[in-house]
Amino acid sequence: MMPDSVELQVPFTSLMDAIASLGLEDKLKLLELLEAQIADAEDDLLEHDPTMLAEVAEARRAYRAGEYQTLQDYIADRSEQAS
């Protein structure tokens, strides 16, 4: 049975050289892939960050207690301040 994946150890400079040799279309595909993987990694970090979890819990508590401002009220307040 063949393994599902193979891990390779590639020197970073070799990887950079390989990327430099790619055409624009392949570089754009690689950029999309990297951006998606970075976003996923950042999401994972935020989901487990104690500070972020505490801020989300506090925001939910404030919302349940009615301590929030609607977008319409915010816009109205900003309009009044500008005048």
SULGI-V446812 format. One record per run of one state. SS is the DSSP state (H for helix, E for strand, - for the rest). FROM is the first residue (numbers start at 1). TO is the last residue. Records with the same first field share a line. If there is no record, write none. Layout:
# SULGI-V446812
SS=FROM-TO  FROM-TO
This chain:
# SULGI-V446812
-=1-11  21-23  49-49  65-70  83-83
H=12-20  24-48  50-64  71-82
